[in-house]
C-alpha cells in the first residue's frame, strides 16, 4: 500500500514524547523554540530533521534582521537534514551553501485563486530543491480547492512529484488528506495542539495516515464546526475495518450555498466522487432546499442532517430523531404518554420533536427566540413555551437541542427526581447539564450516545453496510484502537447502557 511521509511541526520540546511512531520527519520551529541541538533531537527522534525559521510574513514569530536570518539558516545547514527557505532566502549566498537535496522552499500566505497561485508557483518552479511547499490560508472549505487544483496540474501535466500544496486552518484540513492522493509526497501536521492545525496523532487516528488506500467515494461532514467532529474518526475507522475504498472529511463552511455550488463538481474534476454528507448546524435547513428528493421525516422537521447521492440525484434525510429514540429505547425509556420538552427549535430539535411525537410523546417545544420557536410550533403543530417561562418540573423527559455546551441551558434545579435528560451536544467531558442531571438523581444521556446511533445510521445509509459495532463503541468511549481490521465487524444497533459512565 502506498504511503505519504508524515511530518510533524514541533513548537515545544515537550511535544516530542507524544509523537506517533508513524511520523518520519520532524519540522522544528526555531522561530518558536530557538535553535535546538539536532544531536539531542536525534537521540529522541529517528527520522529526518527539518529546520524552520518561519518569518512574520509567513505567519511565524521570527522578527529578525536579514543578516541574522541568513547566519542562522547557514549555521543550521551544517547539522540539519533539511532547511526551510522562504522567498527572501533564495539568494546566491544561501543557495550556494545549501545543497538542493536539502532545501524545502516554502510559501505561506492568504487565500488566493488558482491563477494567482499558479503565478506564485512559477516563481519557485526553477529553484532546485527537495520539496516546494505552497500553503495558502483557508477561511472556508472552498478556499482549499485552489492548491489542490494546482497540485493536480503540476503532478499530472508537468510530472513533478516534489510539490506539496494544501490550505492551512481548520477550513483547509480536508485538503491535507487529498493532497497526497494528488501527488504530494509529504503531509504536514502539528506535533502538539496548535491553533487551527490538525495534530499528527489526529491524522493517524482519524484518517489512517500515512497509509493511502484507494478512494472511490468521498463522504464528509459540512458545518460551522466540522473540524471538531468525532464523525471522521468513526466513519474512517469503519471503512478501514471493512476494507471500503472511501474517505470521510470535515468541510467547515459558513456559506452552504456556495459550498454546494462548487465543491461536489470541483471534487469530481479532481478525480473524486462525493457520495454523501452529514450536515451539521447551521446548515440543516439549507440542505433541505438543494436536493431533488426528501424523506417524510426531514420534510416534517424542515431540516436534514444527511444528504445522499443515488443514481445521479441527491436525497435529504435525517438521523436526528432516530439518534434520540434509539438511546431512549436502549435505556428502557418508553416515550409513549410521557410529557416531553424539547429545548431548542433548530433543525436537530425539530427532528427530535417530530420523532418523539410519532413515538407517542406529548411534546412541548421550548425556545429562547420567539420567531424560530413559532416557526417550529407551526411546522410541527406542537405547543411552544418561551425559555424564560420554562419549568423542567412539568416534564419527565427533556431533550436539550441548543448549541450550548459549557453552561446549563435552563434551571436544572427544577428537574424532577428521576427525570430523563438527553443531551445532543458533546465534548471531552460531560456537559454541566449532564452533571446537574446526575446530581439530582436523574437519568443523564450524553451527546456521544446520540452521536453513536446517528453515525451508525448514517454509515448504513451512505455505504449500505452496517458500521462495526464494537469498533464504534470503543472509539466513542475514547479508547485507542491500534488496528481497525482486528476489531470485530459485528454490527450493533444498541448503545451500551453504561456508555455515559465512561465520561463521568
C-alpha positions as CSV (number, residue, x, y, z in Angstrom):
1,X,0.0,0.0,0.0
2,X,1.4,3.4,-0.9
3,X,2.3,5.8,1.9
4,X,2.8,9.5,2.4
5,X,5.7,10.9,4.5
6,X,4.1,12.3,7.7
7,X,5.8,15.5,9.0
8,X,5.2,16.9,12.5
9,X,5.8,20.5,13.3
10,X,7.4,20.9,16.7
11,X,6.6,24.1,18.7
12,X,7.8,22.8,22.1
13,X,10.3,20.1,23.2
14,X,7.6,18.8,25.5
15,X,5.7,17.5,22.4
16,X,8.4,15.0,21.4
17,X,7.3,12.1,23.7
18,X,3.7,12.1,22.3
19,X,4.7,11.9,18.6
20,X,3.1,8.9,16.8
21,X,5.5,6.3,15.6
22,X,4.3,7.0,12.0
23,X,6.0,10.4,11.9
24,X,9.0,10.2,9.6
25,X,10.2,13.8,9.6
26,X,10.3,16.5,12.3
27,X,10.0,20.1,11.4
28,X,11.4,22.2,14.3
29,X,10.0,25.7,14.5
30,X,13.2,27.6,15.5
31,X,11.2,30.8,15.5
32,X,9.3,29.4,18.5
33,X,11.7,27.0,20.3
34,X,15.1,28.5,19.4
35,X,18.0,26.6,17.8
36,X,17.7,23.2,19.5
37,X,20.7,20.9,19.3
38,X,20.0,18.5,16.4
39,X,22.1,15.7,18.1
40,X,19.9,16.0,21.2
41,X,16.8,15.7,18.9
42,X,18.3,12.6,17.1
43,X,18.7,10.8,20.4
44,X,14.9,11.2,20.7
45,X,13.7,11.0,17.1
46,X,15.0,8.7,14.4
47,X,13.6,10.4,11.3
48,X,14.8,13.4,9.3
49,X,15.1,16.9,10.9
50,X,13.8,20.0,9.1
51,X,14.9,23.4,10.4
52,X,12.3,26.1,10.0
53,X,12.7,29.7,10.9
54,X,9.3,31.0,9.9
55,X,9.1,34.7,9.4
56,X,6.3,37.1,10.5
57,X,5.3,37.4,6.8
58,X,4.8,33.6,6.7
59,X,2.8,33.5,9.9
60,X,5.7,32.8,12.2
61,X,7.5,34.5,15.1
62,X,10.9,35.3,13.6
63,X,11.3,39.0,13.6
64,X,15.0,39.4,12.9
65,X,17.3,41.2,10.5
66,X,18.1,39.7,7.1
67,X,21.7,39.2,8.2
68,X,20.9,37.3,11.4
69,X,18.4,35.2,9.5
70,X,21.0,34.2,6.9
71,X,23.5,33.4,9.6
72,X,21.1,31.1,11.5
73,X,20.0,29.3,8.3
74,X,23.6,28.7,7.2
75,X,24.6,27.5,10.6
76,X,21.7,25.1,10.7
77,X,22.6,23.8,7.2
78,X,25.8,22.4,8.7
79,X,24.0,20.0,11.0
80,X,20.3,19.6,10.0
81,X,19.0,17.3,7.3
82,X,16.6,19.8,5.7
83,X,16.4,23.6,5.7
84,X,13.2,25.5,5.1
85,X,13.7,28.5,2.8
86,X,11.3,31.3,2.1
87,X,11.2,33.5,-1.0
88,X,13.5,36.1,0.6
89,X,16.1,33.4,1.3
90,X,16.6,32.4,-2.3
91,X,19.8,34.4,-2.8
92,X,23.1,33.1,-4.2
93,X,24.9,33.2,-0.9
94,X,22.3,30.9,0.7
95,X,21.7,28.6,-2.3
96,X,25.4,28.1,-2.9
97,X,25.9,26.8,0.6
98,X,22.7,24.7,1.0
99,X,22.6,21.7,-1.5
100,X,19.4,21.4,-3.5
101,X,18.6,18.0,-1.9
102,X,18.4,19.7,1.5
103,X,16.2,22.6,0.5
104,X,12.5,22.9,1.3
105,X,11.2,26.0,-0.4
106,X,8.1,27.3,1.3
107,X,5.5,30.0,0.9
108,X,2.6,30.7,3.3
109,X,0.1,33.5,2.8
110,X,-3.6,34.5,2.3
111,X,-6.1,32.5,0.3
112,X,-5.9,33.1,-3.5
113,X,-7.4,31.8,-6.6
114,X,-5.8,29.2,-9.0
115,X,-4.4,31.9,-11.3
116,X,-2.6,33.7,-8.6
117,X,-1.3,30.5,-7.0
118,X,-0.1,29.3,-10.4
119,X,1.9,32.6,-10.8
120,X,3.4,32.1,-7.4
121,X,4.4,28.5,-8.3
122,X,6.2,29.8,-11.4
123,X,8.5,31.9,-9.1
124,X,9.7,28.7,-7.4
125,X,9.5,26.1,-10.1
126,X,13.1,26.8,-11.3
127,X,14.7,26.5,-7.9
128,X,16.2,23.1,-7.4
129,X,15.0,21.6,-4.1
130,X,13.9,18.5,-2.3
131,X,10.4,20.0,-1.9
132,X,8.3,23.0,-2.7
133,X,5.6,23.8,-0.2
134,X,2.7,26.2,-1.0
135,X,0.2,26.8,1.8
136,X,-2.5,29.5,1.3
137,X,-4.9,30.1,4.2
138,X,-8.5,28.9,4.0
139,X,-11.3,30.8,5.7
140,X,-13.9,28.5,4.1
141,X,-13.8,24.9,2.7
142,X,-14.0,26.2,-0.9
143,X,-10.8,28.2,-0.4
144,X,-8.9,24.9,-0.2
145,X,-9.7,24.0,-3.8
146,X,-7.1,26.2,-5.5
147,X,-4.0,24.5,-4.0
148,X,-5.4,21.1,-4.9
149,X,-6.2,22.1,-8.4
150,X,-2.6,23.4,-8.8
151,X,-1.2,20.3,-7.3
152,X,-3.2,18.2,-9.8
153,X,-1.8,20.3,-12.7
154,X,1.8,20.0,-11.5
155,X,1.5,16.3,-10.9
156,X,-0.4,15.2,-13.9
157,X,0.6,17.7,-16.6
158,X,4.1,18.6,-15.6
159,X,5.0,15.3,-13.9
160,X,6.6,17.0,-10.8
161,X,6.5,14.9,-7.6
162,X,8.3,17.3,-5.4
163,X,5.5,19.7,-4.6
164,X,3.1,19.9,-1.6
165,X,0.1,22.2,-1.8
166,X,-2.7,22.4,0.7
167,X,-4.6,25.0,2.7
168,X,-4.0,26.0,6.3
169,X,-6.5,26.5,9.0
170,X,-9.5,24.3,10.1
171,X,-11.3,25.0,6.9
172,X,-8.3,23.6,5.0
173,X,-7.9,20.3,6.9
174,X,-9.6,18.3,4.2
175,X,-7.1,19.4,1.6
176,X,-4.2,17.8,3.5
177,X,-6.0,14.5,3.2
178,X,-6.5,14.7,-0.5
179,X,-3.1,16.3,-1.4
180,X,-1.1,13.1,-1.1
181,X,-3.6,11.4,-3.4
182,X,-2.9,14.1,-6.0
183,X,0.9,13.7,-5.9
184,X,2.1,15.4,-2.7
185,X,4.9,13.3,-1.2
186,X,4.6,14.8,2.3
187,X,1.7,15.5,4.7
188,X,2.4,18.2,7.3
189,X,0.7,18.4,10.7
190,X,1.3,19.8,14.2
191,X,3.2,17.8,16.8
192,X,1.0,19.2,19.6
193,X,-2.1,21.3,19.9
194,X,-1.6,24.3,17.6
195,X,-4.4,26.7,16.8
196,X,-6.0,25.8,13.5
197,X,-3.8,22.9,12.6
198,X,-4.5,19.1,12.9
199,X,-2.1,17.1,15.0
200,X,-0.1,14.3,13.6
201,X,-1.9,12.0,16.1
202,X,-5.3,13.0,14.7
203,X,-4.2,12.5,11.1
204,X,-3.2,9.0,12.1
205,X,-6.1,8.1,14.3
206,X,-8.9,9.8,12.4
207,X,-7.7,9.4,8.8
208,X,-5.4,6.4,8.8
209,X,-2.2,8.2,7.6
210,X,0.4,7.6,6.4
211,X,-1.3,4.8,4.5
212,X,-3.0,5.8,1.3
213,X,-5.6,3.1,0.4
214,X,-7.6,3.7,-2.8
215,X,-10.5,6.1,-2.5
216,X,-13.5,5.6,-4.8
217,X,-16.1,7.6,-2.8
218,X,-15.8,10.7,-0.6
219,X,-18.1,11.4,2.3
220,X,-17.9,14.2,4.9
221,X,-19.5,16.5,7.5
222,X,-20.3,20.0,6.5
223,X,-21.0,22.6,9.2
224,X,-19.6,25.6,11.1
225,X,-17.5,23.5,13.5
226,X,-17.0,20.4,11.3
227,X,-13.3,20.2,12.1
228,X,-14.1,19.4,15.7
229,X,-16.4,16.5,15.0
230,X,-15.8,12.9,16.0
231,X,-17.6,11.7,12.9
232,X,-14.4,11.4,10.7
233,X,-12.9,9.1,13.3
234,X,-15.9,6.8,13.4
235,X,-16.5,6.6,9.7
236,X,-12.9,6.3,8.5
237,X,-12.0,3.6,11.1
238,X,-15.1,1.7,9.9
239,X,-14.0,2.0,6.3
240,X,-10.6,0.6,7.2
241,X,-12.2,-2.2,9.2
242,X,-14.4,-3.2,6.4
243,X,-11.9,-2.6,3.6
244,X,-14.1,0.0,1.9
245,X,-12.4,2.4,-0.6
246,X,-13.8,5.6,1.0
247,X,-12.7,8.6,2.9
248,X,-14.7,10.9,5.3
249,X,-13.6,14.5,5.6
250,X,-14.5,17.7,7.5
251,X,-15.8,20.6,5.5
252,X,-16.1,23.7,7.7
253,X,-18.2,26.3,5.8
254,X,-20.2,29.4,6.6
255,X,-21.9,29.6,3.2
256,X,-23.6,26.4,2.4
257,X,-25.0,27.6,-0.9
258,X,-21.5,28.5,-2.2
259,X,-20.2,25.2,-0.9
260,X,-22.9,23.2,-2.6
261,X,-22.5,25.1,-5.9
262,X,-18.8,24.5,-6.1
263,X,-17.5,21.5,-4.0
264,X,-19.2,18.4,-5.5
265,X,-18.4,19.4,-9.1
266,X,-14.9,20.6,-8.2
267,X,-14.1,17.3,-6.4
268,X,-15.3,15.4,-9.4
269,X,-12.8,17.5,-11.5
270,X,-10.0,16.4,-9.1
271,X,-11.0,12.8,-9.6
272,X,-13.1,12.2,-6.5
273,X,-16.8,11.4,-6.2
274,X,-18.7,13.0,-3.3
275,X,-21.5,10.5,-2.4
276,X,-22.8,11.7,0.9
277,X,-22.7,14.3,3.6
278,X,-23.5,14.7,7.3
279,X,-25.0,18.2,7.7
280,X,-24.4,20.0,10.9
281,X,-25.5,23.3,12.3
282,X,-26.2,25.9,11.0
283,X,-26.9,24.4,7.5
284,X,-29.7,21.8,8.1
285,X,-32.5,23.9,6.7
286,X,-30.5,25.0,3.6
287,X,-29.6,21.3,3.0
288,X,-33.2,20.5,2.5
289,X,-33.6,23.1,-0.2
290,X,-30.8,22.0,-2.6
291,X,-31.9,18.4,-3.3
292,X,-34.4,16.7,-5.5
293,X,-35.8,14.2,-3.0
294,X,-36.6,14.4,0.7
295,X,-37.7,11.9,3.3
296,X,-41.0,12.4,5.0
297,X,-39.4,13.0,8.4
298,X,-36.9,15.5,7.1
299,X,-39.7,17.3,5.3
300,X,-41.8,17.4,8.5
301,X,-38.9,18.7,10.6
302,X,-38.0,21.3,7.9
303,X,-34.3,20.2,8.2
304,X,-31.9,17.5,7.1
305,X,-28.7,16.2,8.6
306,X,-27.9,13.7,5.9
307,X,-27.5,14.1,2.1
308,X,-27.1,11.1,-0.1
309,X,-26.3,10.7,-3.8
310,X,-28.2,8.0,-5.6
311,X,-28.4,7.4,-9.3
312,X,-27.1,10.8,-10.1
313,X,-29.5,12.7,-7.8
314,X,-29.5,13.8,-4.2
315,X,-31.8,12.9,-1.3
316,X,-32.2,14.6,2.0
317,X,-32.9,12.6,5.2
318,X,-32.4,13.0,8.9
319,X,-31.0,10.7,11.6
320,X,-31.5,13.2,14.4
321,X,-34.8,11.7,15.5
322,X,-33.5,8.1,15.4
323,X,-30.5,9.1,17.5
324,X,-32.7,10.3,20.3
325,X,-35.3,7.5,20.1
326,X,-32.7,4.7,19.9
327,X,-30.8,5.8,23.0
328,X,-34.0,6.1,25.0
329,X,-35.0,2.6,23.9
330,X,-31.6,1.2,24.9
331,X,-32.1,2.8,28.4
332,X,-35.5,1.2,28.7
333,X,-37.4,4.5,28.4
334,X,-40.8,4.3,26.9
335,X,-41.7,7.6,25.2
336,X,-45.4,6.9,24.8
337,X,-47.6,9.0,27.0
338,X,-44.7,11.0,28.6
339,X,-44.6,14.7,29.0
340,X,-41.6,15.7,26.8
341,X,-39.9,19.0,26.4
342,X,-37.5,19.7,23.5
343,X,-35.3,22.7,24.3
344,X,-34.1,24.3,21.1
345,X,-36.0,24.7,17.9
346,X,-33.2,24.4,15.3
347,X,-33.1,21.6,12.8
348,X,-31.9,18.9,15.3
349,X,-34.5,19.9,17.8
350,X,-37.4,19.9,15.3
351,X,-36.3,16.5,14.0
352,X,-36.1,15.1,17.6
353,X,-39.5,16.6,18.4
354,X,-41.1,15.1,15.3
355,X,-39.7,11.6,16.1
356,X,-40.8,11.8,19.8
357,X,-44.3,12.9,18.7
358,X,-44.5,9.9,16.3
359,X,-43.4,7.7,19.2
360,X,-46.4,8.8,21.3
361,X,-44.8,11.5,23.4
362,X,-46.7,14.6,24.5
363,X,-44.2,17.1,23.1
364,X,-43.8,20.7,24.1
365,X,-41.3,22.9,22.3
366,X,-39.1,25.4,24.2
367,X,-37.0,28.1,22.6
368,X,-35.4,31.4,23.6
369,X,-36.1,33.2,20.3
370,X,-39.8,33.7,19.6
371,X,-39.6,33.8,15.8
372,X,-37.9,30.5,15.4
373,X,-40.0,28.9,18.1
374,X,-43.2,30.0,16.5
375,X,-41.9,28.7,13.1
376,X,-41.2,25.2,14.7
377,X,-44.6,25.2,16.5
378,X,-46.4,25.9,13.3
379,X,-44.4,23.4,11.3
380,X,-44.9,20.6,13.8
381,X,-48.3,21.6,15.2
382,X,-46.9,21.5,18.7
383,X,-47.2,23.9,21.7
384,X,-44.4,26.4,22.4
385,X,-43.2,27.7,25.8
386,X,-40.6,30.6,25.8
387,X,-37.4,29.5,27.5
388,X,-37.8,32.3,30.1
389,X,-41.1,30.6,31.2
390,X,-39.9,27.0,31.0
391,X,-40.1,24.9,34.2
392,X,-38.5,21.5,33.9
393,X,-40.6,20.1,36.8
394,X,-43.5,19.6,34.5
395,X,-41.7,17.1,32.3
396,X,-40.4,13.6,32.8
397,X,-38.3,13.7,29.6
398,X,-36.2,16.7,28.4
399,X,-34.2,16.8,25.2
400,X,-31.6,19.6,25.0
401,X,-31.0,20.6,21.4
402,X,-29.3,24.0,21.5
403,X,-25.6,24.5,20.8
404,X,-24.9,25.4,24.4
405,X,-22.1,23.1,25.7
406,X,-20.5,24.9,28.6
407,X,-23.5,26.2,30.5
408,X,-26.8,24.8,31.7
409,X,-29.5,26.0,29.2
410,X,-32.3,26.1,31.8
411,X,-32.9,26.0,35.5
412,X,-31.7,22.4,36.1
413,X,-32.7,22.6,39.8
414,X,-36.3,22.3,38.7
415,X,-35.8,18.8,37.2
416,X,-37.9,16.1,38.7
417,X,-36.1,13.3,40.6
418,X,-35.6,10.5,38.1
419,X,-36.3,12.7,35.1
420,X,-34.6,11.7,31.8
421,X,-32.4,14.3,30.1
422,X,-31.0,13.7,26.7
423,X,-28.1,15.9,25.6
424,X,-27.3,16.4,21.9
425,X,-24.1,18.3,22.2
426,X,-20.9,16.6,23.4
427,X,-17.4,17.4,24.5
428,X,-14.4,15.8,26.0
429,X,-16.1,15.8,29.4
430,X,-19.7,15.7,30.5
431,X,-21.6,19.0,30.0
432,X,-22.8,21.0,33.0
433,X,-26.3,19.8,32.2
434,X,-25.3,16.2,32.4
435,X,-23.6,16.8,35.7
436,X,-26.6,18.7,37.1
437,X,-29.0,15.9,36.0
438,X,-27.0,13.2,37.6
439,X,-26.6,15.2,40.8
440,X,-30.4,15.5,41.1
441,X,-30.9,11.7,40.6
442,X,-31.9,11.9,37.0
443,X,-31.0,9.8,34.0
444,X,-28.3,11.7,32.1
445,X,-27.9,10.6,28.5
446,X,-24.7,12.1,27.0
447,X,-24.5,13.5,23.5
448,X,-21.9,10.9,22.5
449,X,-24.5,8.2,22.9
450,X,-26.7,10.0,20.4
451,X,-23.8,10.6,18.1
452,X,-23.0,6.9,18.1
453,X,-26.5,6.0,16.9
454,X,-26.6,8.7,14.3
455,X,-23.2,7.8,13.0
456,X,-24.2,4.2,12.7
457,X,-27.4,5.1,10.9
458,X,-25.7,7.5,8.5
459,X,-23.0,5.0,7.8
460,X,-25.6,2.4,6.8
461,X,-27.4,5.0,4.6
462,X,-24.2,6.1,2.9
463,X,-22.4,2.8,2.3
464,X,-25.2,0.2,2.5
465,X,-23.1,-1.6,5.2
466,X,-23.5,-1.7,9.0
467,X,-20.9,0.1,11.0
468,X,-18.8,-2.3,13.0
469,X,-20.5,-2.1,16.4
470,X,-17.5,-3.0,18.7
471,X,-15.3,-0.5,16.9
472,X,-17.7,2.3,17.0
473,X,-18.4,1.9,20.7
474,X,-14.7,1.9,21.6
475,X,-14.0,5.0,19.5
476,X,-16.8,6.9,21.1
477,X,-15.6,5.9,24.5
478,X,-12.2,7.4,23.6
479,X,-10.3,4.1,23.7
480,X,-7.3,3.6,21.5
481,X,-7.6,1.2,18.6
482,X,-4.3,0.1,17.2
483,X,-5.6,-1.9,14.3
484,X,-9.1,-1.4,13.0
485,X,-9.0,-4.5,10.9
486,X,-8.6,-6.6,14.0
487,X,-11.8,-5.3,15.6
488,X,-14.9,-7.4,15.2
489,X,-17.1,-6.2,12.4
490,X,-20.2,-7.3,14.1
491,X,-22.9,-4.6,13.7
492,X,-24.6,-3.2,16.7
493,X,-27.7,-1.2,16.7
494,X,-27.8,-1.0,20.5
495,X,-26.0,1.6,22.6
496,X,-24.5,0.1,25.8
497,X,-26.5,1.4,28.8
498,X,-23.3,2.2,30.7
499,X,-21.7,4.3,27.9
500,X,-22.2,7.6,29.8
501,X,-20.3,6.3,32.8
502,X,-17.1,6.3,30.8
503,X,-17.3,10.1,30.7
504,X,-18.1,10.6,34.4
